[in-house]
Amino acid sequence: MKRPRWTFLIVALVPVLFSAVACGNGGGTASPGAPPSAGPPSATSQPGTDDSIPPGGIGGGGIAWSSDPVTVQRNVTIPPVPLLTDIRAAAHPTEEYDRIVFDFQGTLPGYEVRYVADVRGDGSDLPVTVHGRRFLQITFRPAQAHTGAGAATGAPRAKTLDYPMMKGFAISGDFEAVLTIAIGLDDVVGFRVGELPGRIYVDVAA
């Protein structure tokens, strides 16, 4: 016996109806949406100030802490003699060091940094008062803190500080392209020397 055609039609439509119901109830595959938004960018260190620690020290390597003398020699053509224009200092308690910065006009000079028992004036050999119990001496060659006419530059000649380790500084010599500066400290500690364009800095552990 032949079945009526409408019977086959109903059988054929049932799967379609179930499929439509499933899609309406969220049972089907979700259509592709917009890609998830990117999360916040990972934190990166911001460029520091011009006195922040650079990635490398002298010669581009890591900056080592030490209490031993440090000497850097340079063959600087003179005139002009590198001119010290300013001396700046600041405490960095979070990083646990105090910093002093020497700004120069022209080519950076060579220098020697070492501990000394006391501070005396170049030439006169008379005592120079610097606040502190221990003294770190920096000698720049060739360099000067006065103009060709003999006038002092804007760099302070002496200053008392109240930082954890650095207590003061004074220019103890400025003669014949040899510039000597003494830094008064509270104790003998490790230090490091670095360079940035136009300046030389010394950090002391605090």
GIKAJO-V10244 format. One record per residue. N is the residue number from 1. RES is the residue in one letter. OMEGA is omega in degrees with one decimal (* if undefined). D_CENTER is the distance of its C-alpha to the mean C-alpha in whole Angstrom. Layout:
n->{N,N}
res->{RES,RES}
omega->{OMEGA,OMEGA}
d_center->{D_CENTER,D_CENTER}
This chain:
n->{1,2,3,4,5,6,7,8,9,10,11,12,13,14,15,16,17,18,19,20,21,22,23,24,25,26,27,28,29,30,31,32,33,34,35,36,37,38,39,40,41,42,43,44,45,46,47,48,49,50,51,52,53,54,55,56,57,58,59,60,61,62,63,64,65,66,67,68,69,70,71,72,73,74,75,76,77,78,79,80,81,82,83,84,85,86,87,88,89,90,91,92,93,94,95,96,97,98,99,100,101,102,103,104,105,106,107,108,109,110,111,112,113,114,115,116,117,118,119,120,121,122,123,124,125,126,127,128,129,130,131,132,133,134,135,136,137,138,139,140,141,142,143,144,145,146,147,148,149,150,151,152,153,154,155,156,157,158,159,160,161,162,163,164,165,166,167,168,169,170,171,172,173,174,175,176,177,178,179,180,181,182,183,184,185,186,187,188,189,190,191,192,193,194,195,196,197,198,199,200,201,202,203,204,205,206}
res->{M,K,R,P,R,W,T,F,L,I,V,A,L,V,P,V,L,F,S,A,V,A,C,G,N,G,G,G,T,A,S,P,G,A,P,P,S,A,G,P,P,S,A,T,S,Q,P,G,T,D,D,S,I,P,P,G,G,I,G,G,G,G,I,A,W,S,S,D,P,V,T,V,Q,R,N,V,T,I,P,P,V,P,L,L,T,D,I,R,A,A,A,H,P,T,E,E,Y,D,R,I,V,F,D,F,Q,G,T,L,P,G,Y,E,V,R,Y,V,A,D,V,R,G,D,G,S,D,L,P,V,T,V,H,G,R,R,F,L,Q,I,T,F,R,P,A,Q,A,H,T,G,A,G,A,A,T,G,A,P,R,A,K,T,L,D,Y,P,M,M,K,G,F,A,I,S,G,D,F,E,A,V,L,T,I,A,I,G,L,D,D,V,V,G,F,R,V,G,E,L,P,G,R,I,Y,V,D,V,A,A}
omega->{-180.0,175.6,179.4,179.8,-178.4,177.0,178.7,-179.8,179.2,-179.7,-178.4,-175.9,-175.9,179.4,-179.7,-179.4,179.1,179.1,179.8,180.0,-179.2,178.8,-179.0,-178.8,178.0,-177.9,-178.8,177.9,-178.3,177.1,-179.1,178.8,178.1,179.3,-179.3,-179.2,179.8,178.8,179.5,-179.4,179.0,-176.5,175.4,179.8,179.4,176.4,-177.5,175.7,-178.1,177.9,178.4,-177.7,177.9,-178.4,-179.5,-179.3,-178.4,179.4,176.5,179.6,177.8,-179.4,-176.6,173.9,179.3,172.3,178.2,178.4,177.0,-179.8,174.5,-179.0,178.0,173.5,-176.5,177.1,178.6,-1.8,-0.5,175.8,176.0,-171.8,175.2,-176.4,-179.2,172.0,-178.8,-179.6,179.4,174.9,176.4,-172.8,-179.6,180.0,175.9,170.6,170.5,-175.8,171.3,-174.2,178.7,-179.2,-178.3,171.2,-177.8,-178.8,175.7,178.9,167.7,-177.9,173.5,-179.9,-178.6,174.6,176.1,-177.2,178.0,-175.9,178.8,-178.8,176.2,179.3,-177.6,-176.1,177.5,179.3,176.1,-177.8,175.0,-179.1,-179.9,-179.6,178.2,-170.6,176.2,-175.1,178.8,178.0,179.4,177.4,-16.2,179.3,175.7,179.9,176.9,-180.0,177.7,178.4,178.2,-179.9,178.8,175.1,-179.3,-179.2,179.0,-179.7,179.5,-179.9,174.6,-178.5,179.2,179.5,-177.4,-179.3,-176.5,-173.3,179.0,174.8,177.6,171.9,-176.7,178.4,179.2,-171.3,176.2,174.8,172.4,-176.2,-177.2,-179.7,178.4,177.4,177.6,-179.3,178.5,-179.2,174.2,-177.4,175.9,176.3,175.6,-177.2,178.9,-178.7,170.9,-179.4,177.0,-177.3,174.1,-178.5,176.4,173.6,173.9,-179.8,-177.7,*}
d_center->{97,94,91,91,88,86,86,84,82,81,80,77,76,75,72,71,71,69,66,66,66,63,61,62,61,57,59,58,55,52,51,48,46,42,40,37,35,31,29,26,23,21,18,15,11,11,9,6,7,7,6,2,2,4,7,9,10,14,16,13,14,12,11,14,15,18,21,22,22,20,21,20,23,24,27,26,29,30,31,29,27,23,23,21,21,19,17,15,14,13,13,11,14,13,11,13,12,13,11,13,12,15,15,18,21,22,21,19,21,21,21,22,20,23,24,27,30,31,30,32,32,33,36,38,36,37,35,32,31,27,27,26,28,26,24,22,23,21,23,22,25,26,25,26,25,29,30,33,36,34,33,29,26,24,22,23,26,25,24,24,21,22,19,19,19,18,22,22,22,25,25,28,29,29,32,33,29,28,25,25,23,23,21,23,22,24,24,23,20,18,15,13,12,10,10,9,12,15,13,12,11,12,11,14,15,16}
